Structure formats: C-alpha cells, structure tokens
C-alpha cells in the first residue's frame, strides 16, 4: 500500500509541474501579446519555446480532437481538467 501512495504522490507532483508549465507559458504569451515584453527578448522567448517543446507532444492530440476555435487555444485548459480528473479517479481507487 505504501508503494501505491508513493506512486500517487509522484503522479500528483508531475501533474503539478505540468500545470505550472502551462500557466507560465500562458503568462509569457500574454506578455508578448500585450507588448509588455518584446518578443525579441531572447530569454523569455527561449523559456517560451522550451516549455512549448515539452507541452506540444501532450497538447497535440487534444488539439486534433477539439474543434478549431480560431485564435483561442483551449487545449491547455482541457489538459488541466483531464489531469485533475485523473488525480481524482486515482485517489478514489487508492483510498477506497
């Protein structure tokens, strides 16, 4: 049982890291969109691109399934919801 709790905690930590990366990428994109920070800022652009390289393989299947909504990309919020649902289901299975 202790092994399952440890595995759940690892999955919960990785989920938290993914959610943080999604939020950081969103904030940086807002900074670029509203010209608070110039897209020529190499540091922020590298951070944005690096996070994109990590998240794109996860978000790409969600983007293929979802309908095209124009300029707004809802796939990150769908991923956050799916991760939260996964954690709820896993905790219900473990602690039942």
Buried (B, 14 or more C-beta within 10 A) or exposed (E): EEEEEEEBEEBBEEBEEBBEBBEEBBEBBEBBEEEEBEEEBEEBBEBBEEBBEBBEEBBEEBBEEEEEEEEEBEBBEBBBEEBEEEBEEBEEEEEE
